[in-house]
Amino acid sequence: MPPFTPGAVPAPRARPDAGDPAGTLPLEPLDEAATTSPGAAIVPPAATAAVRRPASARVTARWRPAARGLWVAAAATLALSGSLPRLWDATEAQSPTAYRLTAALAGALALLARARRPPGEPGIHDRQVDYLVGLPLLALAAAELSVPPARFDDRYWNAHADLLALPLLAAGAITLVFGTRALWRQRVTLTVWLLVLAPLTAGTVRRMSDGLAWPPLALARTSGAWLGGWDVVAAPPHGTVLRVADGPGGAVVFGGATHGLVGGLGALATIVIFAATAATWRGAARRALTTAAVCVVVILGRIGVAVLAGLAAGPASARTVLGHGGDVVALGLILAALGGLGLAAGTRRSRGGARRPAAGRATGRPPVARAYPALLLVALVCAGLAALDIPGNRDLGPHRSAPHAAWPDPQPAADPQPATDPQPATDPQPATERVR
Amino acid sequence: MSGARVPDQFSARERLSLGQRITFGVTAAIVIGAFVLAPMAAMVGVIAVISLLYLAVFAERLVLLHRALRDPGLLRVSPERARAEPAENLPVYTVLIPAYREPEVLPHLLTAIADIEYPPDRLDVILLLEEDDDETYAAALAGDPPDYLRIVRVPYSEPRTKPKACNVGLTLARGDLVTIFDAEDRPDPLQLRQAAIAFREVPANVVCLQAKLAYFNHDQNLLTSWFTTEYAMWFDQMLPGLVRQDAPIPLGGTSNHFRADVLRDLGGWDPFNVTEDADLGVRLHRRGYRTLVLDSVTLEEANSDAINWLKQRSRWYKGYLQTWLVHSRQPIAICREIGVLGFLRFNLFVGGTPLLAVLNPLLWALTLMWFAGNLPIIERLFPTWLYFIGLVCLLLGNFTFVYCNVVAARATGIGRLVPQAVLSPAYWLLMSLAATKALLQLVIAPSYWEKTTHGLGAADPVDDDVDELASGAAAREVSHVGV
């Protein structure tokens, strides 16, 4: 049977430019990829070459996601700026609760690990859905900072529940700026990030930190006994601190090595978060092992450096290496190493090519071509939260009442503890006694 | 189209009639006035209305479930009988297959057509392609189509919707009976024979048979599992329940079989309605015609991608809203035609489904705010009498829906769907997103057709499970149902 001739159908031929009084003309596709079919994904090289963009446009397209990501990160930091002083307090005190800052930074870095569009991901996008998903997530983040404090009061702030808003803000911003599919790609990472930042009381955190400190303590004791001349003990009042007494360099307390930014909890949070960036269970195990190896190397290397520094330049040098400044450097090294490993893996993958063609005509095109309104919206919401300064307005500790609150003197080393927490809120060893 | 067209009062070309505009305007003014004058009382009133609506929908669903489980009333023609029917007793059957930019599913389509067990000289298959869809046209020609398949290039005109293409096909149809298949469908090869025999035996006012739909890729991911369970619930519980209640049947978009003359008389499908099938089901009922469910399964590809799913579902919800608005234009007339109870059921089923999905997040947010913040305003929003209604909705209502899902999953005979059905509340979140998108689009682009991408599913069905789905575990042998 021959194909039907269009002329035989008496349906009226109306073009859009002929006008449509009912206003029922179909919209243009809601984004460039809205009405695609998988079969169109395979584009011959000649066609690709024909639509090749100029070099400047390619450079812009390459850096656009990075610029958007930086914008979102800056906005999120601004939104939670009120929380930063208290996080820094915990960092300075080398408190077990300092792991939260580690988790916050590791989570932000981990999001980059799954930012790249994997091969085989459908090129189906919908800006309406992006807004319908992203706006409620931003609203949820704002609600998380404003509604629960009414019920939980100081417990909310002491347990740092405000940090839960960070993954929610990130989720909302990712959806609005990069699209719902990017959010879906990051779903496991964001969920794990949220779980790691779950509000725990300081007592719970300390017990977990103690538990994590026990294996290295036992290992150090055994090693010390085997080497001879080293007396490794758990420093009072808690077992989270390694104190090497009667060693060649005198007694050394490795406070920062067992808690603080890169203590057991910090390392565990980093391992869990980076494991969550993998797409498979096997990949997760591999990433967990890699992250753990990086953490162990950095932590042990730091202790080694501290011992050498103590031997060579005296206790003050060892104290510097093991102090909170050393924590920051060690965390920086860990995150840089993980970032570098991820970058190298990403480069290998892109050289290796896609396993199978991605479905949808939008392959190679950004799912969100123009994100200025979304970027502006994210910035406005974050600025609004910062202006409210909900976390910063809480009067919870000395850093609120003293002029130097944001950068307290390291000597008191006050750990933000709830009033009801039975554990003392101070570091077990005064700084002056750390190296004798 | 030379044939009749859908009368204006039944067309979604206009979103709202004048009466509806006035009604909505007055209602909005009253609500706004109430919120200004007595905000708390107004909010309590709104929550009370929503809660009562929920209660009514729960009750309706339970009644449907009860009736469907007691006697699904499916029309069944055994395969042996269908095969034994002499060719000369079978009418000419037209199969309309609208497609747009789907070259990748064409091979499956041609195979499915070749598998149909119907005399070729009495088969009239029309593949409806848009004028600019050269890729699908080329794929169809390359597939060496059989002689009884005609390829029709639908000329460009607005709106570019599936029902418009089907109307073009209807004008060209040579058959006494007409059915629609989607390009990715895999109908039961005996379905046309079964429908032809069933049409001969049912009362004359039964002019439409809806075959059951199921998915061949239900095990692809969690979304396809939920979708499969939902379809099982729809075709095993809801539609049979509606038939039993003698309520309007919102038809599914494919595998519905019609008497061609009646369909032409009704004006075919409304090209402005994006669920033209549901609208047609209601129009049939209003004219005194009836629809029955045929116990024959067409396998489709379940949407395995969430964003693709949202596009498809938002179109369905938008179409339901269009249908609801169209048929609520003259409430007295429709009450006369289908009865007051029928109209109430129509409102609950066709209007209530998308509207409740839109309202769900509001109530979830209130519940979350109560547990998270213990806010005093929530307590004031729920005075004691309303609190208990809300509690019933929260506990009994949610249980009802999960229970319906579990029952439907069990009825499919596929064991692993049952635990996944328990997780269906997460599916409701997607439904709410789709419904909100639908409501938005109803305002800004009422007749815009959100194209669903096909070909993302698993390549081949798992045979054992497909057998389970195709056999219809809940089906019962009935010769016909008196209507």
Interface residues (C-beta under 8 A of the other chain):
Chain A: M1 P3 F4 P6 V9 P10 A11 P12 R13 A14 R15 P16 D20 A22 T24 L25 P26 L27 A34 T35 T36 S37 P38 G39 A40 P122 I124 H125 D126 Q128 V129 L132 V133 P136 A143 E144 V147 P148 A150 R151 T180 R181 W184 A359 G360
Chain B: M1 S2 R13 E14 R101 E102 P103 E104 E131 E135 Y137 D147 Y148 L149 R150 I151 V152 R153 V154 P155 Y156 S157 E158 P159 R160 K164 N167 V168 T171 L172 F272 D305 A306 I307 N308 L310 K311 P361 M369 A372 G373 N374 L375 L433 T436 K437 L440 Q441 I444 A445 P446 S447 Y448 W449 K451 T453 H454 G455 L456
